[in-house]
Amino acid sequence: MLSKALIKYINSLQIKKYRLIHQAFLVEGAKSVRELLHSDFAIEKLFITEAFYQSNTKILHKGYAYEIITEEDLVKAGTYASNNAALAIAKIKKPAPFNPSENPFTIALDDIRDPGNLGTISRVADWYGIKNIICSHTCADFYNPKVIAATMGSFCRVSATYVNLPEFLNQYSSQFNIYGAALNGQNIHRLQLLPEGILVMGNEANGLSPAVADKVKSLIKIPGFGQAESLNVATATAILVDNFYRNVGE
């Protein structure tokens, strides 16, 4: 059974201020915790159900300290409405400085505030082998529990670096072609692209900010054939990134 003090500590990690103070974040659910156990993140606390233990004995026997608790206690402590598997407290890792030679193609996010979108974009990056995404300071916090949940474990392989985005783009403008998603851009279907450069995605409601748009060299768009007013930014990111990789063989 979890103590009141421990539940209070776990609950506090839902708030960015306390994640920064403790340099720790929550990971919940079977898939995400299993991915965490296979990663190089340091684990501070690990709480699991008997069912999770029985189905993951091999990895748990590698020396992880854990406590078996009830599903009721997992729900009480965490953010999930139901959780019959696991909850972990992991230590935040400081992202490595952006290295252009290791990131020939990356995604930059301008004021992406929805945690679900940030998490899904991180999962898209992971699918295409992109190890680091660049975020403006006004983006959602990468270690928000909703972001971690939406990554479905991809947070273990993709990191987020928070920067002054106009300054970052200006710094690398001589090394990279900088693409920006915009409704007045070139039709992505008419371009022959390779996964080289920086793809900038703008705010869910307002698109690219003027300061960021000023640094973009090539505006691109996804042509629409129906009546929808717009695409979700995570969906749009996936479609655009796929076009950059379309001519790359497996």
Secondary structure, DSSP 8 states (H G I E B T S, - for coil): ---HHHHHHHHHTTSHHHHHHHTEEEEESHHHHHHHHTSS--EEEEEE-HHHHHH-HHHHTTT---EE--HHHHHHHSS-S--SSEEEEEE--------GGG-SEEEEESS---HHHHHHHHHHHHHTT--EEEEETTS--TTSHHHHHHHTTGGGT-EEEEE-HHHHHHHTTTTS-EEEEEEEEEEGGG----S-EEEEE-BTTTBS-HHHHTT-SEEEE----SS-S---HHHHHHHHHHHHHTT---
